[in-house]
Amino acid sequence: MHLVRSRKWPIVRVSVLSADWPQASGYGCTVVTVYYKYPVNCEKYGDTCEKPFIAPESGKDHAEQLVNGMDFKVRVKPDDATTSVPMWGDAALV
């Protein structure tokens, strides 16, 4: 839902700080939490995002892929740089 509303927001490259994975959630599945930072207009921001996985191994693999310093892409809300939406998928990892 957020990705649909944010499709016209600018794309920003973010840097992964860390990723945690075996978390049980209200969804009844493994949830990966990714912590990241990014610059907008010479200001530094940080955010987190969560991505659920039905198969625990898939979540573990995803979290292990997102190592400290790795980049990926998010869309950032133009009038509120503290709001970002990850662009998951092959094109998001840079």
NORTASUL-V499498 format. One line per field, one symbol per residue. psi: psi as a letter, one per 20 degrees, with the letter a starting at -180 (. if undefined). A space follows every 10 residues. Layout:
psi = ???
This chain:
psi = ghhghjijqq pqprppgrpq gnpqriikrp ppppprqqqp ljqpqqrqqq pqpgphhggg ggghhnqpiq qrqrppphjn iipqoqnqrh ihp.
